[in-house]
Every structure is written in structure tokens, then in C-alpha cells.
Amino acid sequence: AREALARRLTRMTVGTLSEMLRDSDAEVRRAAAIASGSKNDRSLIPELIRLLADPDPKIVQNARNSLKVITKGIDHGPEE
């Protein structure tokens, strides 16, 4: 179900995805973080950086992975 949600979110606009990165539901934030890497849009970088401080470690990891995709491999931490 998580993967299906992430795939669905890749069809959203960048604006909608940006809003979902701020959603109160952790599952929505997680899926949006994954979908952000597929969008590969630099305008999502500030929201993804903000998610590096999310209390959910899975969201942090997904945000980190998407940042690496968008920035062509630059690692923005945190440590794995």
C-alpha cells in the first residue's frame, strides 16, 4: 500500500507534492518524500531538507534518498 501511494503521488503536480511533504500524516509525508525523487524537481529541495528533521526515521531516509537523486548524488545527511 505504501509503494502504491508513492507511485500515485508521482502523478501529482509539484505544488501538490510540496503540500503533501508538509502533511500531518506521516504515511503521506513518507510517500511524498519518495515521489519527490521521481519528480526530480529542484523546487522540492527546501521541503525535503526540512524533512531531514522529521521525527520518523523512515521519512528522514526517504527525504535523504530523494535529495541525492535531485542533486545528482550530493549527500545531505544524516548518517545512515
WODA-V559850 format. One record per helix or strand of 2 or more residues. SS is the DSSP state (A for helix, B for strand). FROM is the first residue (numbers start at 1). TO is the last residue. If there is no record, write none. Layout:
BEGIN
ss=SS from=FROM to=TO
ss=SS from=FROM to=TO
END
This chain:
BEGIN
ss=A from=2 to=9
ss=A from=14 to=20
ss=A from=26 to=39
ss=A from=42 to=51
ss=A from=57 to=70
END
